[in-house]
Amino acid sequence: MSRTLEILKQAYKPLRVTIKGKTTILETTDGKYLVKDKKNKDIKKIFNYLKSRNFDNFPNLVDDTRSDLNVYEYIDDVAMPKEQKALDMVDVVANLHLKTTYYKTVSEDKYKEIYENVLNNINYLTNFYNKLFTKIDEEIYMSPSSFLLIVNSSKLMASLDFCKKELDEWYEMVKKDNKERVSLIHNNLNTDHFLRKDKGYLISWENSKIDTPVLDLVNFYKNDYFNIDFETVLKKYAGKNPLSEEEKKLFFILISLVPEVDLQSDEFNNCKNIRQMLDYLYITEQLIRPYYTVEEEKK
């Protein structure tokens, strides 16, 4: 990267160079530019497609002629509360999905593959936590982290049972379908990848691909669930691009999969990591409970 960057410096003659994470900012008399790795993704092709769909909420690609680097316009972000930023971002994401949506013909194996992948994940997590509980039962003196896990064990396992039940119902709903709604998804959504200036800008498109819009919402939730009111975010999204019942069910299943807790030798960190996992569990339950309450009332 350094050799190509030196060439860019000679071409742009920056007054100032700032390294920010994996990016480089060049400040010149003509303006500011951001330099990033290409990561084997044809960003220009993606942006041209988005423009053809009347979507332009991304920074201009100034130079893509280098083999390893892209040069973008630099967007000066306007400071705003995180909740407001999340709502602005989901509005842009809903537009992205809406304007690039189409229905793709798929075989039954497509939904079966999704079902089996998610089921394998559920089974893995179930076995992981069951083994952990068995190990805790064998402890003579229970550590604080072990106690925190055990007193919440029934809640944790109920969540995994819920995922299994819902996954079976989802598969019954979709297994005969031969169409799937897909769109271009950003596939790296969090509020750090959204900037606001004259309009909203999504940045960091290197992971984008054609897939179900559900994945963008799942990534967004898992990255920002603790900092924002996601119920409001979902309502904002649904007002522009509502999910089908099948998509909504899949979304609830995927966010309800509790993360595998990271246990280390340090007891303080273990308690911290378990508390974070439990926070995720309870916040997610609060988000999806009203939807299932309404469904039960309908029945």
N, C-alpha and C positions, 0 to 999 in steps of 0.2 A: 504493500500500500504506500509506503514512504516514497518510493521512486515516482509513482504516478502523482502523488500529492505534491511533490516538489515541482513537477511539470505544471500542475495546476496553479501553484503559487506564482510561477513565472508568467503564466498566461493571465491570471487575474490581478497580479501585483497587489496583494492585500496590504492594508495598513495595519491590520491586526489579525492574528490567528488564534483561535480558541479551541482547545480540545475539550469536548463534552461527551463523556462516555465513549461510545464507539463512533462518534461523529466529529467532524471538524467544521468549524465556522470560519468563513473567510469574510472579513469586513473590508470592503473596497470603496472607492469614491463613487462607484455606480450602485452600491447597495450591499446587502449581506447575502451570502450563499452558504448552503449546508452541503457537506460532502459525506457520502455514505457508501459502504460496501455494496456491490451489486447482488451478491448472494445467489447467483445463477437464476435470477428472476427477470423476465423481460417487462420491466415496469412501464416502459413506453407503450408497449402493446396493450397492457392493462388500462393505462390512462386513456389511450385512444378509444378503446372499447367503451369506457365509462362516458367519455365525451359524446360518443355516438348515441348513448342512452340518455343524454341530457343530464348527466351528473358530473359536476365539476368541483366537488368539495375535497380537493386534494391540492398540495402545493405544485406549482409548475415545475416540470422537469427541464432544467436549463441545458444540461449537457449529458447525453448518455453514450457518447462516442468512445469512452474509455472502456477497456476490457474488464476492469475490476472496480471502478468507482462511478457513481452517479452524482451529478451536481444539481441541487434543487434550490429554488428560491427559499429564503429564510423567512419564516412567519414569526413575527413578534406577538406572543400570546398575551391576551388581556386577562388580568387576574380576576377571578370570580369564585364564589362559593362552589364547593365540590358538587353539591346537590344540583345547582343550576347548570353546571358544566355537564353533569350526567344526563340531564333532560335535553340539553342542546345536542349532545352527542347522539342520544338514541333517536332523536328526530332525524338527524342526518343518516343514521344507520337504517332506519325504516325506509327512507327515500332510496338508499342504495339498494336494499333488497327489493323494493317495489319496482324500481326502474330496470332491474336486471333479472326479474323473475321469468322463468319459463318452466314448462312441465316436461320432464325427461322420461322416456320409456325405460323401464327397468324390469329385470326378471325377478321372480320370486326369491331367488338366491340373494338378491340385494338386501331385502328386509330380514331374511334369515341370518345373513352375516352380521347385521347390526344387532339382532336379537342375541346371537351367540356371543358376540364380543362383550356386550353389556352384561349378559348372564355370567360369563367367565369372570368379569370384574366383580360382580356381586358375590360370587362363590369364593373368589380370592379374599375379599375383605371379610367375609363371614368366617373363613378358616383362620385368617390372620388374627381376628379379635377373639375367636374361641380359644385359640392356642395361648393368647395373651392372658385371658381370664383363667385358664387352667394353670398357667405358670404362677399367677398371682395367688391362687388358692393354695399353692404349695409353699408360699412364703410364711415363715414363722412370725415375723414382725412385718406388718404391711407398711410400705412406704407411703408418704402423702400422695404421690402420683398414682400408686396402685389403688389406694382408697378412692381417689377421684374417678378412676376408671370403673371400679366395681360398683359404686353407687349409681353410676349412669349406664351400666351395662345393659339393662333391660331396654332402656330408651334407644341405645345404639343399635341393638339387635332388631328392635321393632322397626327401625328405619330401614334396615337392610331387607327385612321381610316385606315391608311396604314396597320397596323397589322391585322385588321379585314378583309380587302380585301384580303391580302396575305394568311391569314389563310383559307378563303373560297376556294381560288384557290388551296392551298396545299391539302385540304381535297378532292377536286375533283380529284386530281392527284393520291391519295393513297387509296381512300376508297374501291376500287375493288381489291387491292393487298392482297394476302394471305401470303406474305413473308416479313420479315423485316431483314435488315442487322444489326447484333449486334456484339459486341466484349466485351472483358473485358475492362472496363473503370476505370480510376483511381478515378474519381469522387471527386477530391479535388485539382484541378490543380491551382497552382499559382507558380511564380518563386521562392518563398520561399521554395517550396517543391521539388526543383531540385538542386542537388549538382553536382559539376564537380571535378573529380580528374583524375584518369587514363582513365575514361570514364564518361558518364552521369549516374546519379543515381536519380530515383524518390523515394521519401520517403513519409511516412504517407499514407499507403495503407488501413487504417481502414475503409474507406467509399467505397472501390472498389466494383464493381458489374458488372453483364452482362447487357448491355443496348446499346442504340444507341450511336455511337461515337460523335454525335452532342453535347451531354450533356457535354462531356469533353471540347470541344471547347467553349461552352457557359460559363462554369464556369471559364475557363482560361480568356476569354474576360472580363467578369464582374469583375474579381479580378485584372486584369492588364491593362485594356484598356487605362488608363491615362498615363502610363509610357512607353509604347512601340508602335511601328508602326505595328499594327495588320494586315495591308494589306500584308506586307512582311511575317509575320508569316503564314497567310493563304496560300500564294503562296508556301512557304516551305512545309507546310503540304500536299497541293494538289499535289506537285511533287512526293510524295511517296504514298499517299493514297487519291485520289480525292474523293470528296463528289459527290453523285448523285444530279440531279437537285432537287429532292424532299428533300434530306437532306440539301442541300444548302438553299433552301427556308425556311425550318423549322429553321435553324440556324439564318437566317436574321430576322425572325419573333421574335424569343425568345430574341435576343439581342436588338431588337427595342422596346421592352416593357420597357417604362420608369419606373424607380423605384418610389415608393410612397415616396414623400418628407416628411421628419421628421420635423414637426413644433413644436417649444417649446415656452416658455415664453420669452426667450432671443432673442431680435431682431437681434443681431449680428450673432448668430448661425443660425437663420432662413435664413438670407441672404446667409450665407455660404452654408447651406444645399441645398437651391434652386439653387445657382450657380453651385454646384456640380452636381445636377440633370440635369441642362441645359447643362453643359459641356458634360455629358454622352450623352444627346440627339443629340447634334451637332457633336460630334466625331463619333457617330454611323452612323449618316446620311452621313457623309463624307466617311465612310468606304464602305457603301453599294451602294451609288449613282452610282459609275462607272459600277457596275454590271447591274443595271437596265437601265442605259444609253445604254449599249451594247445590251440589250434585246430589247429596243425600236427601235434601229437602224435595228435590224434583222427583226422586224415586218414591 
